[in-house]
């Protein structure tokens, strides 16, 4: 999937033109402190990481509201299981509906595929905000630093959460552009 969008938010597949912006975001103290890898990422390391991404297994998207605000991904997709995550660099969007909306449209797009059934999220144990965030989406803990979400649990959460229902009704997926 190259892009996914609703009327209020757009997810565009990470491109070479984006990776310096994403590197700057990822190196920001307010982001880096929540990551497992906390070293400052050099331009060379970022380029190596970008070059190693697999088009059929690593799906990174720049989240854009009225401007680019963060990055969301499904990576290491194989045998129906992907590793999901996101970060919002622009702190003015923390606590807004945009991170949840980005997560819901990404999960909806990937769970609509017949070959995807489970998402795993890796979370630093002290990051309580991320743990609670993922629980709102339907993830549950399977280890001190891992949470899991299956397709049926996600759709059940969307159906039973008034917050997610409001977001989905206000922002139905408008388009998904697939790879050529």
Protein Blocks (a to p, Z undefined) as FASTA:
>chain_A
ZZdcdfkbccddddfklmmmmmmmmmpmklmmmpmblcdcdfklmmmmmmmpcfklpccd
dddfkbcfbdcddehiaehiacdddddfblmlgoiaklmmmmmmmmmmmmmpmkbcbdcd
dddfklmmlmmmmmmnopacfbfkbccddfklmmmmmmmmmklmmmmmmmccfbdcddZZ
